[in-house]
């Protein structure tokens, strides 16, 4: 039986969730190293190391969008794993733990990054990181 309640619940769980997520970010892991790009954005990310990501295309799954954005921005092929991480201060953004799908990939940053690289958490101590990088890595590690 398809009640008004069922219709409303279905709308909340599908349409409204999909509309709420506008961007996807890949938290890309390769063993003990994490993929970061030095941002050229003209906002608070400028000259800080960030995870690659961007806007979803119409009808695109957010996990696939995260992997697509990683490939477009860095040249790295990856696949999203698990559920999205949604941060309270970034409600329209889905963060996905991604794993590299092939070894020995050529890093090829696009114009959104002046440099890209894989870094251990120890190496990150000397980098100027965006505010949420450490928090997101910690969240991913707790899930594994």
Protein Blocks (a to p, Z undefined) as FASTA:
>chain_A
ZZfklmmmmmmmmmmmmmmpmbdcddddehjaccddddfbfbfkgopacdddddddehia
fklmmmmmmmmmnopacddehjddddfklmmbccdddddfbehiacdddfkbgbdcdddf
klmmmpccdfklmmmmmmmmmmZZ
